[in-house]
Amino acid sequence: MELTEVLREIRPCNTENPYIFISYSSEDKDLVWRDVLEFQRRGYNIWIDEKNLDKTQDSWRYNALPAIEDMDCELVVFYVSRHSLISEGCYLELGKTIEAQTQAIHFGPVKFIAVDVEEIGNIMEFSKTVYNDLRSGDLPKEQKQQRAIILDKFKKDFFNSNNEKVRIHPKNEVNRKMDYYEEILASFPDSTRIFPEHREEEVSAEEEVPAETAEPEKEKAPEKAGVPAEKEAAEAAACPVQKGTAQEDPAARRRISEKEQTEESTHEEIIRHAVRVVNRHMYPYNVTSRFMKIEELSDVQLNNALKMTDAGAGTETLIGFCDTTGLRTGEEGFLLTTEKLYSEKLKKTGESLDFWKIRKVVYPGQNWYGGELIFEDNSSIWLDFGFWNDFIFSFLNIVTEIKEGVRKVDCCSIYSMTEERIKDAASGRNKAVRYRDQLSETQLKNAVNTYQYLESTDKIVCMWDPSADKDGRKGFTVTRNRLYCSGLSSGKYDYIELDNLKEAVSDGPNISITYNDGYGRKLFFDAYAPKVYAFLEKLITSGQE
């Protein structure tokens, strides 16, 4: 199909519904436009400049940047190439995802995924090549310098001057492990899929889609889940309740025989330990990141949650359910048994994930773009749970490390922080830290107003306030068991739990923290990272003396 024809078929974005924004260089339009058409054919609501810009306006900024800021923009797809990495427009678009007003509207930054247009490999080495080509090119020196600055900003602001940022490999990659479009679509929010799927033909004429793969993947749930039809039928017959029927009895799914109870006791102990750990650390960071006990669920929640399971769930003990719906209907979320994790978000593995077959969890933390699971047979899969990545990957990691002998269920050695240790750590590394009796009432009150879960000035032990007017809104504030920081990327609704803190590792603006109970997080602190790390390091070492 000619490119002009592709453009004609692309429909404008419906901006009254959730959508995905496309950020790209016009030099890459041959690939990008074809991708957009394919996304739309699969039902997704896509914003792209050629179909949504008001060309009567003097600048693209009047439409493009507000479109990212808009509450209905749920994801930005950034196409990485030698052209986009030196594009001021692309840089401004990605920068818009983290602006203060955008974060206020979206309750945090707008997520973005990076798709390689060409073979890039190591982003730092590739950037050097782009720079050398730019320098030896024919552009006026002023333009060269401007574009070199953009390239440097991209490296520092969005790729962290390293090669850890996960990017989707190019479409034409040799020996690609996963279908190009399926890999991209795995990160697309379900809410942005508002149109009927229409896939009679592929955008590219490079290959035809076989009839058996042209159907939506969910139509083949039994095969995807790895359950042979005969086995599924046998399990369904043994199951006391037929899944998906109106007569489904929630209590029946909770039953288990004495024999099964004995066989599963070890599994259940491990799972419940992991649940306690992630619940303790993630709640109240996000009230939706919490496994509720089965007895806490309403019948409506439980019945809807059970619709995610396959027939084999009848022989498993239900442990808990994380309800990700706003109205607590149980129609979406993560259902946990002694054997599997069930969720509609497990698109690559069917409807369930057998976490006992996982050998290793590779997840850098605070990564909106997922992580890798390596199985006992050395196969692997990349999964993205979106907003719930930290929560689910932390759970899977704890279970896996216990199973592999890295940790024990009883490894949790809980201890509470003392005010004396906090004061000692603060005074030992940062002379600008002030204790509660040295702080003004304005500082104390503003700190409480700044951080959502800092409930009282009485709880404050000390504060580091780098602001010129000492108003208490900047720096970090420490209570007896928590550290709040204005530079924390997750914002005013987050904090670091100090009790049971085991280790802190600094990596530029990032700090990785782990606890004695097996939980870990990687947090971005911007310019405040050195001060926060110095405090945490002293706090941890003082407990080891």
C-alpha positions as CSV (number, residue, x, y, z in Angstrom):
1,M,0.0,0.0,0.0
2,E,1.3,3.4,-1.0
3,L,2.1,5.8,1.9
4,T,-0.5,8.3,0.8
5,E,-3.2,5.6,0.8
6,V,-2.1,4.6,4.3
7,L,-2.5,8.2,5.5
8,R,-6.0,8.4,3.9
9,E,-7.1,5.3,5.9
10,I,-5.8,6.6,9.2
11,R,-8.8,8.0,11.2
12,P,-8.6,11.1,13.5
13,C,-8.3,10.4,17.2
14,N,-11.5,10.5,19.3
15,T,-10.2,12.8,22.0
16,E,-13.3,12.4,24.1
17,N,-12.1,8.8,24.9
18,P,-8.8,7.5,26.2
19,Y,-6.1,7.5,23.6
20,I,-2.4,6.9,22.7
21,F,-0.2,9.7,21.5
22,I,2.5,9.0,18.8
23,S,5.7,11.0,19.1
24,Y,8.0,10.6,16.0
25,S,10.2,12.4,13.5
26,S,8.6,13.0,10.1
27,E,11.6,11.4,8.6
28,D,10.3,8.1,9.9
29,K,6.8,8.5,8.7
30,D,6.9,5.5,6.4
31,L,7.1,3.1,9.3
32,V,5.1,5.1,11.8
33,W,2.1,5.7,9.7
34,R,1.8,2.1,8.8
35,D,2.1,1.2,12.5
36,V,-0.6,3.6,13.4
37,L,-3.0,2.2,10.8
38,E,-2.3,-1.3,12.2
39,F,-3.0,-0.1,15.7
40,Q,-6.2,1.4,14.6
41,R,-7.2,-1.8,12.8
42,R,-6.8,-3.6,16.1
43,G,-9.2,-1.2,17.7
44,Y,-6.9,1.4,19.4
45,N,-7.6,5.1,19.6
46,I,-4.5,6.8,18.3
47,W,-3.5,10.5,18.2
48,I,-1.1,11.4,15.4
49,D,-0.2,14.9,14.2
50,E,-1.1,14.4,10.5
51,K,-4.7,13.6,11.4
52,N,-5.2,15.7,14.5
53,L,-3.2,18.9,14.2
54,D,-5.2,22.1,13.5
55,K,-3.1,23.3,10.6
56,T,-4.6,26.8,10.8
57,Q,-2.6,27.3,13.9
58,D,0.9,28.9,13.6
59,S,2.6,26.1,15.5
60,W,2.1,22.3,16.2
61,R,2.6,23.1,19.9
62,Y,-1.0,24.5,20.2
63,N,-2.4,21.0,19.6
64,A,0.3,18.4,20.2
65,L,1.5,19.4,23.7
66,P,-2.0,19.9,25.1
67,A,-2.9,16.5,23.7
68,I,-0.3,14.9,25.9
69,E,-1.4,16.9,28.9
70,D,-5.0,16.0,28.4
71,M,-6.4,13.6,31.0
72,D,-7.4,11.1,28.3
73,C,-3.9,10.6,27.0
74,E,-2.9,7.3,28.6
75,L,0.4,6.5,26.9
76,V,3.0,8.0,24.6
77,V,4.7,5.9,22.0
78,F,8.1,7.4,21.1
79,Y,9.8,6.1,18.0
80,V,13.6,6.2,18.5
81,S,15.8,7.0,15.6
82,R,18.8,9.1,14.5
83,H,16.2,11.7,13.5
84,S,13.9,11.8,16.5
85,L,16.9,11.9,19.0
86,I,17.9,15.3,17.6
87,S,14.3,16.6,17.2
88,E,13.3,19.5,19.4
89,G,9.6,18.7,18.8
90,C,10.1,15.1,20.0
91,Y,12.0,16.2,23.1
92,L,9.3,18.7,24.0
93,E,6.7,16.0,23.6
94,L,8.4,13.6,26.0
95,G,9.2,16.5,28.3
96,K,5.5,17.2,28.5
97,T,4.9,13.8,30.0
98,I,6.7,14.8,33.2
99,E,5.7,18.5,33.6
100,A,4.2,19.4,36.9
101,Q,0.8,20.3,35.4
102,T,0.7,17.1,33.4
103,Q,1.5,15.1,36.5
104,A,-1.2,16.9,38.5
105,I,-3.8,16.1,35.8
106,H,-2.7,12.4,35.5
107,F,-1.9,11.8,39.1
108,G,1.7,11.2,38.0
109,P,3.7,11.3,34.8
110,V,2.3,10.1,31.5
111,K,3.9,6.7,30.7
112,F,5.8,6.3,27.5
113,I,7.3,3.3,25.6
114,A,10.2,3.5,23.2
115,V,10.2,1.7,19.9
116,D,13.4,1.5,17.8
117,V,12.9,2.5,14.2
118,E,16.3,1.0,13.2
119,E,18.9,-1.2,14.8
120,I,20.2,0.8,17.7
121,G,21.7,-1.5,20.2
122,N,23.6,0.4,22.9
123,I,21.9,3.8,23.1
124,M,25.0,5.6,24.2
125,E,27.1,4.2,21.4
126,F,24.4,5.0,18.9
127,S,24.1,8.5,20.2
128,K,27.8,9.0,19.7
129,T,27.4,7.9,16.1
130,V,24.4,10.3,15.6
131,Y,26.6,13.1,17.1
132,N,29.5,12.4,14.7
133,D,27.2,12.3,11.7
134,L,25.6,15.5,12.8
135,R,29.0,17.2,13.3
136,S,30.2,16.1,9.8
137,G,27.0,17.1,8.1
138,D,26.1,20.1,6.0
139,L,23.8,22.0,8.4
140,P,24.8,25.4,9.6
141,K,26.8,25.3,12.8
142,E,24.1,26.9,14.9
143,Q,21.6,24.2,13.9
144,K,24.2,21.5,14.6
145,Q,24.8,22.9,18.1
146,Q,21.1,23.1,18.8
147,R,20.5,19.5,17.7
148,A,23.6,18.3,19.7
149,I,22.0,19.9,22.8
150,I,18.7,18.0,22.2
151,L,20.6,14.8,21.7
152,D,22.4,15.3,25.1
153,K,19.1,16.1,26.8
154,F,17.5,13.0,25.5
155,K,20.4,10.9,26.9
156,K,20.3,12.5,30.3
157,D,16.6,13.0,30.8
158,F,15.0,9.9,29.3
159,F,17.7,7.3,28.8
160,N,19.6,8.0,32.0
161,S,22.9,8.1,30.3
162,N,23.0,4.3,30.1
163,N,21.5,1.4,28.2
164,E,19.0,0.2,30.8
165,K,15.9,1.9,29.3
166,V,13.9,-0.9,27.8
167,R,13.1,-0.3,24.2
168,I,11.1,-2.4,21.7
169,H,13.5,-3.7,19.0
170,P,12.9,-2.7,15.4
171,K,10.3,-4.4,13.2
172,N,12.9,-5.8,10.8
173,E,15.1,-7.3,13.6
174,V,16.6,-10.7,12.6
175,N,15.5,-13.6,14.7
176,R,12.8,-11.6,16.5
177,K,11.6,-13.5,19.6
178,M,8.1,-12.0,19.6
179,D,5.7,-10.5,17.0
180,Y,6.5,-6.8,16.6
181,Y,2.9,-5.6,17.0
182,E,2.1,-7.9,19.9
183,E,5.2,-6.6,21.7
184,I,4.0,-3.0,21.3
185,L,0.4,-3.7,22.0
186,A,1.2,-5.4,25.3
187,S,1.8,-2.0,26.8
188,F,-1.3,-0.4,25.4
189,P,-4.0,0.2,28.1
190,D,-7.2,-1.7,27.4
191,S,-9.2,1.5,27.9
192,T,-7.7,2.9,24.6
193,R,-9.2,0.0,22.6
194,I,-12.5,1.6,21.7
195,F,-13.1,0.5,18.1
196,P,-14.1,-2.9,16.6
197,E,-11.1,-4.9,15.5
198,H,-10.6,-4.9,11.7
199,R,-7.7,-7.0,10.4
200,E,-8.6,-8.5,7.0
201,E,-5.2,-7.4,5.8
202,E,-1.9,-6.3,7.2
203,V,-0.6,-2.7,6.6
204,S,2.6,-4.0,5.2
205,A,2.6,-6.3,2.1
206,E,5.7,-8.0,3.4
207,E,3.7,-11.0,4.6
208,E,0.2,-12.2,4.9
209,V,-1.4,-13.1,8.2
210,P,-2.4,-16.7,8.2
211,A,-6.1,-17.2,8.8
212,E,-5.5,-19.1,12.0
213,T,-3.5,-16.1,13.6
214,A,-5.7,-13.4,12.3
215,E,-8.3,-14.0,15.0
216,P,-8.0,-12.2,18.3
217,E,-5.6,-14.1,20.5
218,K,-8.0,-14.4,23.4
219,E,-10.2,-16.7,21.2
220,K,-7.6,-19.4,21.8
221,A,-7.4,-19.2,25.6
222,P,-7.0,-23.0,26.3
223,E,-4.0,-23.3,24.0
224,K,-2.4,-20.1,25.3
225,A,-2.8,-21.3,28.9
226,G,-0.9,-24.4,28.0
227,V,-3.8,-26.7,29.0
228,P,-4.5,-29.6,26.6
229,A,-8.2,-30.0,25.8
230,E,-8.3,-33.5,27.4
231,K,-6.7,-32.3,30.6
232,E,-9.0,-29.2,30.8
233,A,-12.1,-31.4,30.3
234,A,-10.9,-33.8,33.1
235,E,-10.2,-30.9,35.5
236,A,-13.5,-29.3,34.6
237,A,-15.3,-32.5,35.5
238,A,-13.5,-32.8,38.8
239,C,-14.2,-29.1,39.6
240,P,-17.2,-28.8,42.0
241,V,-18.3,-25.6,40.3
242,Q,-18.5,-24.9,36.6
243,K,-16.8,-21.6,35.8
244,G,-18.7,-18.8,34.3
245,T,-22.2,-20.0,35.2
246,A,-24.8,-17.8,37.0
247,Q,-25.2,-20.5,39.7
248,E,-21.5,-20.3,40.7
249,D,-21.1,-20.6,44.4
250,P,-18.1,-18.5,45.7
251,A,-17.8,-20.7,48.8
252,A,-17.3,-23.8,46.7
253,R,-14.0,-22.4,45.3
254,R,-12.7,-22.1,48.8
255,R,-13.0,-25.8,49.7
256,I,-10.0,-28.1,49.6
257,S,-9.5,-31.7,50.8
258,E,-7.4,-32.7,53.8
259,K,-4.9,-34.4,51.4
260,E,-4.6,-31.3,49.2
261,Q,-4.3,-29.2,52.3
262,T,-1.2,-31.2,53.4
263,E,0.3,-31.1,49.9
264,E,-0.2,-27.4,49.5
265,S,0.7,-26.2,53.0
266,T,4.3,-25.3,52.1
267,H,3.2,-23.4,49.0
268,E,0.4,-21.6,50.9
269,E,2.9,-20.6,53.7
270,I,5.2,-19.0,51.1
271,I,2.4,-17.3,49.2
272,R,0.9,-15.8,52.3
273,H,4.3,-14.6,53.5
274,A,4.8,-12.8,50.1
275,V,1.4,-11.3,50.3
276,R,2.0,-9.9,53.7
277,V,5.3,-8.3,52.5
278,V,3.9,-6.6,49.4
279,N,0.7,-5.5,51.2
280,R,2.8,-3.9,54.0
281,H,5.0,-2.0,51.7
282,M,2.7,-1.0,48.8
283,Y,-0.3,0.0,50.9
284,P,-1.1,2.9,51.2
285,Y,1.2,4.0,48.4
286,N,-1.7,2.9,46.2
287,V,-4.9,1.6,47.6
288,T,-5.4,-0.6,44.6
289,S,-2.1,-2.4,45.1
290,R,-3.2,-4.7,47.8
291,F,-4.2,-8.4,47.9
292,M,-7.5,-8.6,49.7
293,K,-8.4,-11.7,51.7
294,I,-11.0,-13.9,50.0
295,E,-13.3,-13.4,53.0
296,E,-13.0,-9.6,52.5
297,L,-14.5,-9.8,49.0
298,S,-18.2,-9.3,48.2
299,D,-19.9,-12.1,46.4
300,V,-20.0,-9.8,43.3
301,Q,-16.2,-9.3,43.5
302,L,-15.5,-13.0,44.0
303,N,-17.8,-14.2,41.2
304,N,-16.3,-11.7,38.7
305,A,-12.8,-12.6,39.8
306,L,-13.4,-16.3,39.4
307,K,-14.3,-15.7,35.7
308,M,-10.6,-15.1,35.1
309,T,-9.6,-18.6,36.2
310,D,-9.5,-21.8,34.1
311,A,-11.0,-25.1,35.1
312,G,-7.9,-26.1,37.1
313,A,-8.6,-23.4,39.7
314,G,-11.0,-25.7,41.3
315,T,-8.2,-27.7,42.8
316,E,-6.3,-24.7,44.1
317,T,-6.7,-22.7,47.3
318,L,-7.7,-19.1,46.8
319,I,-5.4,-16.8,48.6
320,G,-6.4,-13.2,47.7
321,F,-7.5,-10.8,45.1
322,C,-6.2,-7.4,44.0
323,D,-9.1,-5.5,42.6
324,T,-7.9,-2.9,40.1
325,T,-11.4,-1.5,39.3
326,G,-12.3,1.8,40.6
327,L,-15.8,0.7,41.8
328,R,-14.5,-2.6,43.3
329,T,-16.5,-4.8,41.0
330,G,-13.9,-7.5,40.7
331,E,-14.1,-7.4,36.9
332,E,-10.4,-6.6,36.5
333,G,-7.4,-7.4,38.8
334,F,-5.1,-10.2,39.9
335,L,-6.5,-13.4,41.5
336,L,-4.0,-15.4,43.5
337,T,-4.1,-19.1,44.4
338,T,-1.5,-21.4,45.9
339,E,-0.4,-22.2,42.3
340,K,-1.1,-19.4,39.9
341,L,-1.7,-15.8,39.3
342,Y,-4.8,-15.1,37.2
343,S,-5.4,-11.9,35.3
344,E,-6.8,-10.5,32.1
345,K,-3.5,-8.6,31.8
346,L,-1.5,-11.9,31.3
347,K,-2.0,-11.7,27.6
348,K,1.2,-13.4,26.7
349,T,0.7,-16.5,28.9
350,G,-2.9,-17.1,28.5
351,E,-5.1,-16.2,31.5
352,S,-2.7,-17.5,34.2
353,L,0.9,-17.6,35.3
354,D,2.3,-20.6,37.2
355,F,4.8,-18.8,39.4
356,W,6.3,-22.0,40.7
357,K,7.9,-22.6,37.3
358,I,9.7,-19.2,37.5
359,R,13.5,-19.4,38.1
360,K,14.4,-15.8,38.1
361,V,12.6,-12.4,38.0
362,V,14.4,-9.6,36.2
363,Y,12.8,-6.3,37.1
364,P,14.8,-3.0,37.7
365,G,12.1,-1.4,39.8
366,Q,10.1,1.7,39.1
367,N,9.9,0.5,35.6
368,W,6.6,1.3,33.9
369,Y,7.5,-0.9,31.0
370,G,7.6,-4.3,32.6
371,G,10.1,-7.0,33.5
372,E,11.3,-10.4,32.4
373,L,10.5,-13.8,33.9
374,I,12.9,-16.6,33.3
375,F,11.5,-20.1,33.7
376,E,13.0,-23.4,34.8
377,D,13.2,-24.6,31.2
378,N,15.3,-21.4,30.4
379,S,12.4,-19.9,28.3
380,S,11.6,-16.4,29.1
381,I,8.8,-13.8,28.7
382,W,8.5,-10.1,29.0
383,L,5.4,-8.9,30.9
384,D,4.1,-5.4,31.6
385,F,1.4,-4.9,34.3
386,G,1.5,-1.1,33.9
387,F,0.7,0.7,37.1
388,W,0.9,-2.5,39.1
389,N,4.4,-3.5,37.9
390,D,6.1,-2.7,41.3
391,F,3.5,-4.6,43.2
392,I,3.2,-7.8,41.1
393,F,6.9,-8.1,40.2
394,S,7.8,-7.6,43.9
395,F,5.5,-10.4,44.8
396,L,6.8,-12.8,42.1
397,N,10.4,-12.0,43.1
398,I,9.8,-12.8,46.8
399,V,8.1,-16.1,45.9
400,T,10.8,-17.1,43.4
401,E,13.7,-16.3,45.8
402,I,12.2,-18.4,48.5
403,K,11.6,-21.2,46.1
404,E,15.2,-21.0,44.8
405,G,16.6,-20.9,48.4
406,V,17.8,-17.3,48.2
407,R,15.4,-16.3,51.0
408,K,13.4,-18.1,53.7
409,V,9.9,-17.5,54.8
410,D,11.1,-16.6,58.3
411,C,13.7,-14.2,56.9
412,C,11.7,-11.2,58.1
413,S,13.5,-9.8,61.1
414,I,11.3,-6.8,61.9
415,Y,12.7,-4.0,64.0
416,S,11.4,-0.6,64.5
417,M,13.5,2.5,64.0
418,T,14.3,4.7,67.0
419,E,14.4,8.5,67.2
420,E,18.0,8.3,68.4
421,R,19.1,6.4,65.4
422,I,17.4,8.8,63.1
423,K,19.0,11.9,64.8
424,D,22.4,10.2,64.7
425,A,22.1,9.4,60.9
426,A,20.9,12.9,60.1
427,S,23.6,14.7,62.1
428,G,26.3,12.4,60.8
429,R,26.0,13.1,57.1
430,N,24.2,16.4,56.5
431,K,24.9,19.4,58.7
432,A,22.0,21.3,57.2
433,V,19.5,18.9,58.8
434,R,17.4,20.5,61.6
435,Y,15.6,18.7,64.4
436,R,12.0,19.3,65.2
437,D,12.6,21.9,67.9
438,Q,14.8,23.8,65.5
439,L,12.1,24.1,62.8
440,S,9.6,26.9,62.4
441,E,5.8,26.4,62.6
442,T,5.6,27.3,59.0
443,Q,8.1,24.5,58.0
444,L,6.2,21.9,60.1
445,K,2.8,22.8,58.9
446,N,3.8,23.0,55.2
447,A,5.5,19.6,55.4
448,V,2.2,18.1,56.7
449,N,0.3,19.9,53.9
450,T,2.8,18.7,51.2
451,Y,2.9,15.0,52.0
452,Q,-0.4,13.1,51.8
453,Y,0.5,10.5,54.6
454,L,2.3,12.8,57.0
455,E,-0.7,13.3,59.3
456,S,0.8,15.4,62.2
457,T,3.6,17.8,62.9
458,D,4.1,15.8,66.2
459,K,5.5,12.9,64.1
460,I,8.3,14.9,62.5
461,V,11.8,14.1,63.9
462,C,14.0,16.2,61.5
463,M,14.0,17.9,58.2
464,W,16.4,19.0,55.5
465,D,15.1,22.1,53.8
466,P,17.2,23.5,50.9
467,S,14.7,26.2,49.9
468,A,15.8,29.8,50.1
469,D,12.8,30.9,52.2
470,K,12.8,27.7,54.4
471,D,9.1,27.0,53.9
472,G,9.3,23.2,54.5
473,R,8.0,22.2,51.1
474,K,11.4,21.1,49.6
475,G,14.0,18.6,50.6
476,F,13.1,15.7,52.9
477,T,11.2,15.2,56.1
478,V,11.7,12.3,58.5
479,T,9.4,10.8,61.1
480,R,10.3,7.9,63.4
481,N,9.6,5.3,60.7
482,R,9.2,7.2,57.3
483,L,11.1,9.5,55.0
484,Y,9.1,11.9,52.8
485,C,10.9,13.7,49.9
486,S,9.7,16.4,47.5
487,G,12.2,15.0,44.9
488,L,10.7,11.5,44.9
489,S,9.3,10.8,41.4
490,S,6.2,9.1,42.8
491,G,5.3,12.4,44.5
492,K,3.5,13.4,47.6
493,Y,1.5,10.2,47.9
494,D,4.7,8.1,48.5
495,Y,7.3,7.6,51.1
496,I,10.2,5.3,52.2
497,E,9.4,3.0,55.1
498,L,12.4,3.0,57.4
499,D,11.5,0.1,59.7
500,N,13.2,-3.1,58.6
501,L,15.4,-1.3,56.1
502,K,18.3,-3.5,55.1
503,E,20.3,-1.9,52.2
504,A,20.4,1.2,50.0
505,V,22.4,1.4,46.8
506,S,22.9,4.7,44.9
507,D,23.0,5.0,41.1
508,G,23.0,8.7,40.2
509,P,19.5,10.1,40.8
510,N,18.2,6.6,41.6
511,I,18.3,4.8,44.9
512,S,17.6,1.1,45.2
513,I,16.4,0.0,48.7
514,T,15.8,-3.5,50.1
515,Y,14.2,-4.7,53.3
516,N,14.9,-7.7,55.5
517,D,11.6,-9.2,54.4
518,G,12.6,-9.5,50.8
519,Y,10.9,-6.4,49.4
520,G,12.8,-4.0,47.2
521,R,12.2,-0.7,45.3
522,K,14.1,1.5,42.9
523,L,13.2,5.2,43.3
524,F,14.1,8.3,41.4
525,F,15.0,11.3,43.6
526,D,16.3,13.8,41.1
527,A,18.9,16.2,42.6
528,Y,18.1,15.2,46.2
529,A,19.4,11.7,45.7
530,P,22.9,12.3,47.3
531,K,21.4,13.8,50.5
532,V,18.8,11.1,50.8
533,Y,21.3,8.3,50.2
534,A,23.8,9.7,52.7
535,F,21.1,9.7,55.4
536,L,19.9,6.2,54.5
537,E,23.4,4.8,54.4
538,K,24.2,6.1,57.9
539,L,20.8,4.9,59.2
540,I,21.5,1.4,58.0
541,T,25.1,1.1,59.2
542,S,24.1,2.5,62.6
543,G,21.9,-0.5,63.0
544,Q,24.7,-2.9,62.2
545,E,27.2,-1.4,64.7
